[in-house]
Structure formats: structure tokens, C-alpha cells
């Protein structure tokens, strides 16, 4: 069989394989249904970053998203920027939605109005099940930052917000912790007791399957092992500070100390820790802050704790693979990667399968706040995985049956087992 024929066969198999979506930011459907949908709705998440990179100003963005402005005027203004970004992977996901979900060959002068109408018509009760279950074959979604939200589907599971117990920069945050755990906090021991109580609460919630840190957006993730004395000095300064607030730099010894304490508690109760690594959303980020090698200290301190490292650490895809090769608990999550760059994703996956046990890779996470585009991203993920596996089989590295085994593990088994979802394979 030719590689092209095998690719299409594997792509069909991927389409029939149940999927665990290992990372999402989807709001409740009721919130999604409040949107005023039109063509620009497909470009309001990650594409925004590419639009800014292409030269769009804040005024441009505000005009395009203002649904009270005439649709035709917004389209004419947007069209040159679409031309600039449409060859990129972010826009490719949007174009897949236009083609596959809406039934139009392209988004252009002739179709922007009917595309807008079709998106508005699709935006009705049952949208999530239609897209996620019906079109995508997704059995479960791992959600971020929506714990406690009402109206989420029963197949949504949650990552608890680690910053809630690690980011203590103000007296207001201390008071918020007091309210959450129902106890006063006057000392570092009190703060640690509050952390313990909150982690236990998370553990007791059957919908909570891990704890997430997104600190790479605010600071380097090279958390240092600090002494209790260092942390206590900072915390006492916070409580006595007339400004009631510490700068991030001032708080680092306390934040570092609390992160190590959080990982210890997560390991003790069997909850995985999840870290954002690599590319940050938006523009003007400090990418060096998100280098996954910064986590080496935590991984050495907790060599068998369970870690899910998001986004493959892209662009540090080789470095992060070595972490997964060294440390038993480190797993690699391809969430967001396929719409960052299919080429980089394919190259990374091809090398990871050489370096890392195939049970430690999660093949897909939509990482979207726009449910329609989860379909576009999953389509791209399946294409990437089929491409890599077809190449492995043709070159003789894998048998055809091994390719099927890896498909099942990347798309379903690995995340199901790691997060203890208990889903049946059928």
C-alpha cells in the first residue's frame, strides 16, 4: 500500500476512534448561545494574535467585533488581514469549519453573508452535543478555569485552579482563601492548612481530575526550592504591609515555596499537576518564561508525581521530550499544538514516538473558547497523526497493527487512564 493510501486509511480510522479532548476553555453552552454570530466569530480567539502580528490595531479589532456596525463594512475592512493570515494554521482551523460544518468552499466576497447566517442558525440549544459528540466523537473534555460553573455537559471534567492557593500577593487574596476554606489565616501554618483543606475539597469532587498552573504567563516557571524561613518572611511582610500588596518579584520566594507545597499535596491525594509550557496566547509574551526545562527542580523533587505538560513546550519540543523520557510521571500533551503549526507538530510527534513511551502522549486538546473550532482543530490533529503514522509504517518502523494501537492510545486510552476518567472504550 502506498503512503498516500495508508494515510487516508489511518485518517478514516482516526475519525472512528473515540476521543478524549485533553484541554478546553469552553464556557457553558448557555453563555455560548448569547453570542451574536457572524463570519468574524471564527477569528476571535487565537486568530486575534495573528491579526495583531499582521498589523491590526486595537481599533481594527474593536470595529470587526462590533456587531452593530454593518456586516459588509466590517468584511471589507477585515478582508486584507484575512488574506495575510489565511495561510497560517490558526486560520486553517476556521476554514475547515466553513467547509465541513457550514458547507461552503471558502470564505470570500460571495460567502461571508451566508456563512454568517449559517453560524447564527447553528448557535442554538444542543450546539455542544452537535459539535463535540456528533461531529467530533469526543467522549470527554478536560476543562480549565470553569470549575463551579453551572450548565456544563456531563462529559466535562475539570482542572482545579492552582493559582488560587499559590498566588498570595495581597491581603485581599488571603481573605479570599479564608472564605474558601472557612478558617482564619494569620500565619504561614494557617496558609498551608488552608491549602490542604482546598486540595482535599478538590480531591473529593469527582469532576476534578487535576490541578493547573498557568504561571508561565506571569513569570518564569523555574520554581526554586525555598526554605520555610524565606517564605515566612515574605508572608509576614504581606500581612504587615500598609499597601496590602506585594509585587510579583517580592512574592517569588513565597510563591515558589507554595508551588512545591502544592505539588506535594497533589501527589499525596493522587491528583496530577498540569503546567502550561511553551507558546503563550496573544502577543508580546516573554516566551523564555515558558521553557519547560524550568520545571526540572520540581520534577527532581517529585520524580514520580504525575505531570501533564501542556502544548508540547513548543518550540522546546525536543527538550520537553527528554523530561518525559527521564521522569516516569511526565506526560506530553499536544493541546493547541496542531493549530500552532502542523509541520512542527508532526515533526515533534515523530521524534517523541522514538524517544518516549507511547503511553505518555495525549494526541489532542482543542484549547478553544469557541466550540465550532474544536472540530477544525481535531480535523488537523487527525491529519497530523495519520501523516506521522503512515510514514512510520511505510518506512518499516511500525506494523499496521501497531499504528492502530498508537491511534487508540493517543486519542483515548492515555488521557482516560492518566486522568482516571473510567470511560469504557466502546
GIUR-V369659 format. One record per residue. N is the residue number from 1. RES is the residue in one small letter. NEAR is the number of other C-alpha atoms within 8 Angstrom. D_LAST is the distance of its C-alpha to the last C-alpha in Angstrom with 2 decimals. Layout:
# GIUR-V369659
N&RES&NEAR&D_LAST  N&RES&NEAR&D_LAST
This chain:
# GIUR-V369659
1&x&4&28.65  2&x&6&30.18  3&x&9&28.74  4&x&7&28.59  5&x&8&26.61  6&x&10&24.20  7&x&12&23.86  8&x&9&22.85  9&x&8&20.35  10&x&12&18.72  11&x&11&18.99  12&x&8&17.11  13&x&9&14.29  14&x&10&14.34  15&x&9&14.26  16&x&7&10.99  17&x&11&9.37  18&x&10&8.01  19&x&11&11.16  20&x&14&12.86  21&x&14&16.35  22&x&13&18.54  23&x&13&21.71  24&x&14&22.97  25&x&11&26.23  26&x&9&25.34  27&x&9&27.63  28&x&11&26.75  29&x&11&26.25  30&x&8&29.56  31&x&8&31.32  32&x&9&29.81  33&x&9&31.01  34&x&6&34.55  35&x&6&34.74  36&x&6&37.20  37&x&11&35.21  38&x&12&36.85  39&x&11&36.69  40&x&9&37.59  41&x&8&34.56  42&x&10&32.59  43&x&11&35.08  44&x&9&35.48  45&x&10&33.30  46&x&10&33.44  47&x&10&35.49  48&x&11&38.23  49&x&11&38.84  50&x&10&39.30  51&x&12&41.59  52&x&10&43.73  53&x&8&43.79  54&x&9&45.03  55&x&6&47.86  56&x&10&46.74  57&x&7&48.69  58&x&6&47.79  59&x&6&49.81  60&x&8&47.75  61&x&10&44.47  62&x&8&45.95  63&x&9&47.17  64&x&12&43.89  65&x&9&41.96  66&x&7&44.72  67&x&8&43.44  68&x&4&46.94  69&x&8&48.29  70&x&7&48.31  71&x&8&45.14  72&x&6&47.25  73&x&8&49.23  74&x&11&46.19  75&x&10&44.66  76&x&8&47.93  77&x&8&48.20  78&x&9&44.61  79&x&8&44.62  80&x&8&46.56  81&x&10&44.23  82&x&9&41.15  83&x&8&42.89  84&x&8&43.24  85&x&11&39.64  86&x&10&37.64  87&x&8&37.46  88&x&8&35.81  89&x&12&32.12  90&x&12&32.14  91&x&12&33.47  92&x&12&31.19  93&x&14&28.22  94&x&12&30.34  95&x&11&31.24  96&x&11&27.66  97&x&13&27.25  98&x&14&30.49  99&x&11&29.41  100&x&8&25.75  101&x&7&25.47  102&x&10&29.10  103&x&7&30.03  104&x&10&33.15  105&x&6&34.11  106&x&8&35.84  107&x&11&37.31  108&x&6&41.05  109&x&5&44.21  110&x&6&43.01  111&x&10&39.54  112&x&11&39.80  113&x&10&40.76  114&x&7&38.07  115&x&14&35.43  116&x&11&36.74  117&x&10&36.58  118&x&9&33.01  119&x&12&31.86  120&x&10&33.79  121&x&7&32.32  122&x&7&28.72  123&x&10&29.59  124&x&7&28.94  125&x&7&26.80  126&x&6&23.10  127&x&10&23.58  128&x&9&21.00  129&x&8&18.13  130&x&9&19.49  131&x&12&19.60  132&x&13&16.91  133&x&11&14.07  134&x&8&15.42  135&x&8&17.15  136&x&11&15.46  137&x&12&11.72  138&x&11&12.34  139&x&10&10.28  140&x&10&13.37  141&x&13&16.99  142&x&13&19.48  143&x&14&22.71  144&x&13&26.30  145&x&9&29.43  146&x&9&28.01  147&x&10&27.81  148&x&4&29.54  149&x&7&29.13  150&x&5&28.52  151&x&7&26.25  152&x&9&23.31  153&x&6&19.78  154&x&4&17.82  155&x&7&15.33  156&x&11&18.43  157&x&11&19.41  158&x&14&22.91  159&x&14&25.17  160&x&13&28.42  161&x&10&31.61  162&x&10&33.42  163&x&10&36.62  164&x&7&37.07  165&x&11&38.29  166&x&10&39.53  167&x&8&41.56  168&x&11&44.69  169&x&11&47.36  170&x&10&49.08  171&x&11&50.31  172&x&7&48.28  173&x&10&45.08  174&x&10&46.38  175&x&9&46.96  176&x&8&43.45  177&x&11&42.12  178&x&12&44.49  179&x&8&43.11  180&x&7&39.47  181&x&9&40.17  182&x&6&43.08  183&x&7&45.63  184&x&6&48.60  185&x&11&48.54  186&x&7&51.94  187&x&8&51.28  188&x&10&48.80  189&x&6&47.81  190&x&10&47.08  191&x&10&44.95  192&x&9&42.91  193&x&8&42.54  194&x&13&41.24  195&x&10&38.67  196&x&9&37.57  197&x&9&37.28  198&x&11&35.22  199&x&10&32.80  200&x&9&32.42  201&x&8&31.74  202&x&9&28.97  203&x&11&27.48  204&x&6&27.58  205&x&7&25.63  206&x&6&21.88  207&x&7&21.33  208&x&12&23.40  209&x&15&21.66  210&x&12&24.60  211&x&13&28.15  212&x&14&29.29  213&x&12&32.63  214&x&8&33.80  215&x&11&37.30  216&x&13&37.50  217&x&10&38.61  218&x&5&41.63  219&x&7&42.68  220&x&12&42.11  221&x&12&39.19  222&x&9&41.39  223&x&11&41.46  224&x&9&44.34  225&x&9&44.68  226&x&10&47.42  227&x&7&49.57  228&x&7&49.54  229&x&6&53.12  230&x&10&52.24  231&x&14&49.57  232&x&10&51.90  233&x&8&54.70  234&x&12&52.56  235&x&11&51.18  236&x&9&54.68  237&x&8&55.97  238&x&13&53.38  239&x&9&54.41  240&x&7&58.07  241&x&8&57.80  242&x&4&59.80  243&x&5&57.56  244&x&11&54.57  245&x&9&52.51  246&x&10&52.03  247&x&7&51.33  248&x&7&48.18  249&x&5&50.42  250&x&8&52.11  251&x&12&48.87  252&x&8&47.24  253&x&12&48.30  254&x&14&46.81  255&x&12&43.61  256&x&12&43.17  257&x&14&43.82  258&x&10&41.39  259&x&10&38.56  260&x&10&39.02  261&x&9&39.14  262&x&12&35.93  263&x&11&34.04  264&x&9&35.49  265&x&10&34.28  266&x&13&30.78  267&x&11&30.52  268&x&7&31.97  269&x&8&29.38  270&x&6&26.37  271&x&12&25.85  272&x&14&25.51  273&x&13&28.29  274&x&12&27.60  275&x&12&30.48  276&x&14&31.25  277&x&14&32.74  278&x&15&34.24  279&x&10&34.96  280&x&10&35.84  281&x&7&35.32  282&x&8&38.47  283&x&8&41.76  284&x&4&44.45  285&x&8&42.23  286&x&7&43.40  287&x&9&40.80  288&x&6&42.35  289&x&10&41.34  290&x&17&37.65  291&x&13&38.05  292&x&14&35.33  293&x&9&37.95  294&x&11&39.50  295&x&10&36.84  296&x&10&38.18  297&x&11&40.21  298&x&11&37.36  299&x&10&35.14  300&x&7&38.05  301&x&6&38.65  302&x&9&35.03  303&x&9&33.86  304&x&7&30.74  305&x&11&29.72  306&x&11&26.46  307&x&11&27.16  308&x&12&25.16  309&x&15&27.71  310&x&14&27.06  311&x&15&27.88  312&x&16&28.47  313&x&17&32.03  314&x&10&32.92  315&x&7&35.61  316&x&11&35.59  317&x&10&32.46  318&x&9&34.15  319&x&10&35.58  320&x&13&32.33  321&x&12&30.71  322&x&9&33.51  323&x&11&32.74  324&x&14&29.14  325&x&10&30.66  326&x&6&33.22  327&x&10&31.43  328&x&8&28.43  329&x&10&27.15  330&x&13&27.44  331&x&12&24.36  332&x&15&24.71  333&x&15&23.20  334&x&15&23.55  335&x&16&23.61  336&x&11&26.38  337&x&12&27.25  338&x&14&26.16  339&x&12&28.44  340&x&8&31.20  341&x&10&31.54  342&x&13&29.16  343&x&6&31.72  344&x&7&31.91  345&x&12&28.14  346&x&12&27.81  347&x&8&30.74  348&x&10&29.42  349&x&10&25.96  350&x&9&27.71  351&x&9&30.00  352&x&10&27.50  353&x&9&25.50  354&x&6&28.88  355&x&9&29.84  356&x&10&26.87  357&x&8&24.05  358&x&9&20.94  359&x&7&19.11  360&x&11&21.50  361&x&13&20.84  362&x&16&18.87  363&x&11&18.76  364&x&16&18.98  365&x&14&20.57  366&x&13&22.15  367&x&10&25.02  368&x&11&26.31  369&x&9&28.07  370&x&9&27.63  371&x&11&24.23  372&x&8&25.01  373&x&12&25.55  374&x&12&22.16  375&x&14&21.14  376&x&14&24.11  377&x&12&23.42  378&x&12&19.79  379&x&9&21.16  380&x&12&23.73  381&x&12&21.41  382&x&11&19.36  383&x&9&22.76  384&x&12&24.02  385&x&12&21.20  386&x&13&21.35  387&x&10&25.11  388&x&11&25.19  389&x&11&22.84  390&x&14&24.63  391&x&9&27.83  392&x&10&26.76  393&x&12&25.77  394&x&9&28.93  395&x&7&31.17  396&x&7&29.84  397&x&7&28.44  398&x&9&24.86  399&x&8&23.55  400&x&7&21.14  401&x&6&18.41  402&x&8&19.28  403&x&12&18.85  404&x&10&15.21  405&x&8&14.77  406&x&9&16.62  407&x&11&14.70  408&x&10&11.46  409&x&13&13.78  410&x&15&15.84  411&x&16&13.36  412&x&13&10.77  413&x&10&11.46  414&x&13&15.17  415&x&12&15.49  416&x&12&12.81  417&x&9&14.87  418&x&7&18.21  419&x&9&18.03  420&x&7&16.49  421&x&8&14.06  422&x&6&12.02  423&x&5&8.70  424&x&4&5.60  425&x&6&3.82  426&x&2&0.00
